[in-house]
């Protein structure tokens, strides 16, 4: 299986920054062979895609975070990052790491990390 462990969440004031990390382990052949993304879910709302990086390295962002958030990866460390700048209270949510293992199309989720942005 694939295990995903998120870290880096916390409490920050509006306008501040956080960097989330997602470390992948298990039956992988490098995160550059998978599509990985960050999702978030606020209370009472559906889980939504925040950012995604494909095996090719191409990235996609939700309109609400484009220009403020950046997804990147370190293949040697099997780790994906989400740099979050200019945070807003509306960004408050549990952030989840997601991986698609392309060779068998399995999908994996991390346990989530809480991000809280105060006004």
C-alpha positions as CSV (number, residue, x, y, z in Angstrom):
1,X,0.0,0.0,0.0
2,X,0.9,3.7,-0.1
3,X,1.1,5.7,3.1
4,X,0.8,9.5,3.1
5,X,1.7,11.6,6.2
6,X,0.8,15.3,6.3
7,X,2.5,17.8,8.5
8,X,2.9,21.6,8.8
9,X,-0.6,22.7,9.7
10,X,-1.3,25.1,12.5
11,X,-2.8,28.5,13.5
12,X,-1.8,31.6,11.6
13,X,-3.1,35.2,11.2
14,X,-4.6,36.4,8.0
15,X,-1.8,37.4,5.6
16,X,0.6,34.9,7.0
17,X,2.1,31.8,5.5
18,X,2.4,28.1,6.1
19,X,4.1,25.2,4.3
20,X,2.4,21.8,4.3
21,X,4.4,18.6,3.7
22,X,3.2,15.2,2.5
23,X,5.6,12.3,2.8
24,X,4.8,9.2,0.7
25,X,6.0,5.7,1.5
26,X,5.2,2.1,0.7
27,X,4.6,0.5,-2.7
28,X,5.7,3.4,-4.9
29,X,8.2,3.8,-7.7
30,X,8.8,7.5,-7.0
31,X,6.2,10.3,-6.6
32,X,7.1,11.4,-10.1
33,X,5.2,8.3,-11.3
34,X,2.0,9.4,-9.5
35,X,-0.4,12.2,-9.6
36,X,-0.5,13.9,-6.2
37,X,-2.7,16.7,-4.9
38,X,-3.9,18.7,-1.9
39,X,-7.6,18.8,-1.0
40,X,-9.3,20.7,1.8
41,X,-12.6,20.3,3.6
42,X,-14.2,23.0,5.9
43,X,-17.0,22.1,8.3
44,X,-20.3,21.8,6.5
45,X,-18.6,21.9,3.0
46,X,-17.6,19.4,0.4
47,X,-14.0,18.4,0.0
48,X,-12.4,20.4,-2.8
49,X,-9.3,20.2,-4.8
50,X,-6.8,22.9,-3.9
51,X,-3.7,22.0,-6.0
52,X,-2.5,19.0,-8.1
53,X,0.9,18.0,-9.6
54,X,0.9,15.3,-12.2
55,X,3.6,12.8,-13.0
56,X,4.7,15.1,-15.8
57,X,5.2,17.9,-13.3
58,X,2.4,20.0,-14.6
59,X,0.3,21.7,-12.0
60,X,-3.3,22.9,-11.5
61,X,-4.8,25.2,-8.9
62,X,-8.3,26.1,-7.7
63,X,-9.2,29.6,-8.7
64,X,-9.5,30.6,-5.1
65,X,-5.9,29.9,-4.3
66,X,-4.2,30.6,-7.7
67,X,-1.4,33.1,-7.2
68,X,-1.2,32.5,-3.4
69,X,-0.5,28.7,-3.2
70,X,2.3,26.7,-4.8
71,X,2.5,22.9,-5.0
72,X,5.9,21.3,-5.5
73,X,7.7,18.0,-5.0
74,X,11.0,16.6,-3.9
75,X,11.4,13.3,-5.7
76,X,14.4,12.2,-3.7
77,X,12.5,12.7,-0.4
78,X,9.2,11.4,-1.8
79,X,7.6,14.5,-0.5
80,X,5.0,17.0,-1.9
81,X,4.7,20.5,-0.5
82,X,2.0,23.1,-0.5
83,X,3.4,26.6,0.1
84,X,0.5,28.8,1.3
85,X,1.0,32.6,1.3
86,X,-1.4,35.5,1.9
87,X,-3.7,33.2,3.9
88,X,-7.3,34.2,4.4
89,X,-9.8,33.1,7.0
90,X,-11.6,31.4,4.1
91,X,-8.6,29.0,3.8
92,X,-9.4,27.5,7.2
93,X,-10.0,23.8,6.7
94,X,-8.5,20.3,7.1
95,X,-6.0,19.8,4.3
96,X,-5.6,16.3,2.9
97,X,-2.8,14.8,0.8
98,X,-4.0,12.6,-2.1
99,X,-2.1,10.2,-4.4
100,X,-3.1,8.3,-7.6
101,X,-0.8,5.3,-8.2
102,X,-1.0,5.2,-11.9
103,X,0.1,1.7,-12.6
104,X,-3.0,0.2,-10.9
105,X,-5.2,3.3,-10.5
106,X,-5.4,3.0,-6.7
107,X,-6.1,6.2,-4.8
108,X,-4.7,7.0,-1.3
109,X,-5.4,9.7,1.3
110,X,-3.5,11.1,4.2
111,X,-5.0,11.6,7.6
112,X,-5.3,15.4,7.2
113,X,-3.8,18.4,8.9
114,X,-5.7,21.4,10.3
115,X,-5.1,24.9,9.0
116,X,-6.7,27.7,10.9
117,X,-6.5,31.3,9.7
118,X,-7.6,34.0,12.2
119,X,-9.0,37.4,11.2
